[in-house]
């Protein structure tokens, strides 16, 4: 077991992952010491409250225009906290050399902080899947030790746990479970008139709007497929997606002898978050276990890749180049924003992503952060052009 307190920097502290991570930390005060928090800046009172409650010495805010408001709020609470502001503030905080950096930022803006944490030698508890999708090659190059990244996504945490049940040479297949989202079982024609409200009604998880819509299109599962490919260094052909609406089995590993190990727990992100912070140890009462005194029915069914095409498109993107997944993610972010704004229809999201991918030529040579940024900009611009054309 681990002894002593570990320093933690938490990125995205006011989001869903961040607030649950602070809940885990608050129940284990002897074990963790929060030395830095970062947030976008949309909820200054909550961020200031977190700083005060955990006695945090450094805080980063992405929105520079809210920095004075944060400083004022902290002074009112008698917090002597150093404030960093701007688009690079989170990466600065991630690079201070804390024992653990938990990256709970949403979107590809999480790549810079991910690289900063790895370069500083910190253990990276990673909930920001876009880091691996957009800059997987850069992330792999920045690793200082094989176990430096601990996955916080429930599916990848499940895989990491199940992998303990055998040697890597004995693994045959990675099985990624998906809830199927709110439109499971629907035909493509059923989805033509889906509204934003329909897409935001997820049956199992409470998440932000982008992640929730990604779950309904199964783009979220496509991103997780790419993430597993990078994290576990496994070909996408060895990763299977299976629909499991109850979201209790978070993923599975199939071994060469025909055995399959599944990790099961009620849908609660505090378990993978706790494991992300304490790996390879387990924390007592990380979350509530399955109640075996009541009856349960867990079902599994194949994914209909003709209706939910995002997973198939992601496999193709991975096989094209290391930057095609970057295009996939950036174009999708733009298309989701366009859908929320009422500019395109629901089915146009994935269709437009596929179109943008088909028009992309990957840059030659070794990948750099600047190239990733350039590729993303190109993909966003191209997606915008398609959206504008659709409106014309």
N, C-alpha and C positions, 0 to 999 in steps of 0.2 A: 504493500500500500504506500501511497505518497505521503511524505511528512513535510510539514512546513507550508507556508503560504506562497501561492504563485501569483505573480503580477499579471493582470489582464487588461488589454486594451480592447474595447468593444466598439466596433464600427456599425453605425446604423442603430443607435441605441433606442431611438423612439419608435422604431418599426416593430413589427410583429415578433421577429426573431430576437431583436434587442431587448424588448420588454420582458420576454420569457426568459432570456439569458440572465437578466438582472434578478428575476424571481428565483432562479436556480442558485445564483451567487448569494442572494440574501439568506437563503436557507443553509448555506455552507460558508459562513463568514470567516472561520478559521482557515479555510482552505484557499480562498481567493481574495485578492486585493485589487480593486479596480483602480488603475492608474491613469486611464484615459478613456474618454467617450467621444464619439463623433456622430453627427446627425446632419441631415440636409438643411434644417432650419425652419421647417414648417410648423414646429410645435415648440416654441421657446420656453413657455412655462414648464412643460413636462421635462425638457432637457435640463433646465435649471434645478428642478426638483430632484432629478436623478443625481446631478452633481452634488447637491447638498446632502442627500440621503447617504451616498456612498463616499463622501469626502474626497472627491476626485480632483487631483491637482492640475490636470490638463484636459481641455475640451476643444474639439474642432467642429467648425460649422462651415458647410459648403457655400451657403448663401451669404456673401460678404455684406450685403445690405442689411442683414439682421444682426450683425456682430455687435453693434452698439447696444441694441435692445437686449441681447444676451448678457453683455457686460453689466448693464444697468440692473437686470434681474438678479444676477449673481451677487452684485454689491448689496442689493436689498436683502439678500439672504446671508450676508456676511461670509460669502465664499471667496477665498483668495485663490482663485483659479486662473491659470494662464489660458487665454483664448487665442486659437489660431483660426483664421478665416480664409475662405477662397477655395477654388476647385482642387488645390493640392494639399489642403489642410489635413484631410483624412490620411493621405499617403504619408505625410510628415509624422503623424501620430503613430501610424502602423510601423514606422521605421525606428521607433525609439528603443527597441530591443527588449520589450516586455517578454515574459515567459510564454504567454499565449496571446495571440491576436485573433479575436473572433470577428470575421468579416460577414456582417449581416446586411451589407448594402445591397440594394436591388439595382440591377442593370450593369452594363459594361463599364460604367465609371468605377466599378469595384476592382478593375484589373490593376491600376496603379498601386492602390493599397496592398493588394495581394502580393505583388512583386516586392514592394518595400518591406513587408513583413518577412518574406522568405530571405531577402538579402540581409536583413538584420539578424537572421538566425532564429527567429521566434517560431514556436509551433503555431501553425495556422489552422484554426478551427474554421472551416470554410462552408458558409451557407450561400455564398455568392457564386452561383453556377456559371454566370456569364464570364467570369474570369477565365475559366477553363475552356468555355466555348469560343470566346473571342481571341484569347491569347494562350491557348493550351501549350503550344510549342515554347513560348517564352516562359511560362510557368514551370514546365519540365526542366528547362535550362537553368532556372533560378534555384531549384531544389538543392539544399546542402546535405540532406540525408533522406533516405527512402521514406521514413515515417513522419516527415515534417508537416505534411498536410493530413488533417483528420477531417473527414467529411461530416457535415452537419445536416445536409439533406437527409430526410428519413430513409430514403431508398438506398443511398450510398453508405449510410451508417449501417443499415441492415446487411448490405453486402460485406462490409468490412468485418462485421461481427460473425457472419456465416463463414467467411474465409478462414476464420480461426479453427474451423472444424476439419481442415485437411491441408495438405501441401499444395502450393500453387500448381505444381506439375500434375496434380490429381483433379484440377478443375476442368470441367467440360464446357459449362455454359453459365452465363450470368443472366438471371431472370429478373427483369424490372417490372414491378407491379404498378398498375395505373387504376385509379378509381373509375375511369371512364368519363368522369365529369357529368354535367347535367344533361348531356345529349346522348348518353350511352344507349345503343340500340336503335338510334335514329338512322334513316336513310339520308343520302345527300340532299334529296329534294325537300326533306323535312326542315332542312337548315337554311333554306333560301331567305326566309323572312325573320330570322332570329334577331331579337333586339338586344341592346346593351344590357337591359335589366335581366333578360333571359340568361345571357352569358355570365352575368355576375352571380347567379344563384347556384353556388357550388353545394353539392349535397353533403360533403363531409368536412372540408377544411374552411377556416376563416382566414383569408389572405387579402393582400392589396389588390386593386383593380387589374393591374397588368398581369400579375401571376394568376389571378382567377380566370381571366379571359384566356390566357395561355393554357390553363388546365382544361378549359372547355374545348379548345381547338386541338388539344393534345400536343401543342407546341412545347408545353412544359415538359412532357415526357420525351419529346425529341431532344430538347436541351439536356435532359438528364441522361439520355443515351450517349450523347457526345461527351458529357461530363464523366460518365463511367468509363468510356473509351480512353479518356486522357488519364483519369485518376488511377485506374487499375492496369493501364497499358494493355488493353485487350481489344482485339479487332471487333468492329461493329457487327460483323457476321456471327460473333459468339455471344451477342446480347439479344435476348428475346424479350418482347414486351407482352405482358398478359394482363387482362382486365380483371380487377378484383375490387368490386364496388364497396365492400365493407372497410377497406383501408386498414386492416388489422395486420395482415402479413405485408411487411413493407418492402421486401424483396427476397430473392432466394438465390442459392448457389447450387448448381447441379454438378455432381462429381462423376468421374469416369466409370465408377462401379454401378451407377444407376441411382445412387442416393442423392436426395435433394434436402438441403438444410434451409429452413425458413426462419426469419426473425419476426416474431409476433408481439405486438403491444397495441393497446387502444390508440387511436389517432391523437397524439399529444406530442408536440414538438419539443417539450422539455426533456424527453428521454434522449434523443439524438444530440440536443444542445448540451446536456449534462455530460454525455459521453465525449463530445467534442472538447469540452473543457478538461475532463479528467483522464482521457485515454492514456494508457490502456486499462486504467482502473475503472471500476464502476462506483457510482455514488449511491449511498443508502437512500432509498425512497426517491429516486430520480423522477419517477412518475408513477401513476396508478397502473398496476398490472391487469391483465385479462381476469375477469371474474369467472372462475371455473365452476361456481355453484349454480350458474344459470345456463340455459341452453343457447348454443350459438350455431349459426349456419354461415359458413364462408364459401363463397363461390368464385370460380375462376373461368374465364372464357377468353378465346383468342381476340385480338384486336382486329377490327375491320379496317384494314389499311386503305381500302378504296373510298371509304367515307372520311376517315381521319388520316389524311395523307401526310401529315407533318413528319411522322416517324420515318416513313419511307424516304421522304425528301432529305431528312437529316442524314440518313445512312449514305445517300448519294453524295451529299455535301462533304462528309468526312473522307470519302474515297476520291474526291476530286482534288483537294489540296488542303493545307493547314489553314488557309484563310477563307475557304468557302463557308465553314461554320460561322466565321465572323460576320460574313455577309448575311447568312441565314438569320442570325440574332438581331443585327442592326436593322435589317429590312423589316423584320417582324415587329420590333419596338415601334417603328414608324407606322406600320399598318394597324397595330392595335390602337395607337393614339388617334389615327384617322377614323377607325371604326367607332371609338368612344365619342369622337366629335361629330359623328353622323355623316362623314364624307364618303365612306365605302360600306358595302354590305358585309355581312359576317363571312360568307364564303370567299370574299375577295381577299381576306387577310392572307390565308395560306397560298391562294392562287397567285397573288402579287409577289409573295416571297419567292415562290418557285420561278416566276418570270425574271425577277432580279438576279437570282442565282444563275439562270441560264445565260445571262448577258455578261457575266463576270469573267475576266481573265486574271488568274492569280499572278502576283508579282514573283519574279524569279529571285533566287538567292536566299540568304539567311534572313529570317524574319526579325524585325525590330519593332519597338513600341510605336515609333513614328509611322511605320508601315501599317500596323494594326489600326491606328487612328485614321490614316488616309483611306484604308479599305472601308472602315466604318462610315466615314463621311461620304464616300462614293455610294455606298449601299443606301444610306439614308436619302441622299439626293435623288438617286434613281427611283427609290420607292415613292418619294414625293411626286416625281414626274408622272409615275403611273397612276397615283391617286388623283392628280390634277386632270389627267387625261380621262379618267373614269367619270369625273364630275362634269367635264365639258359637254 
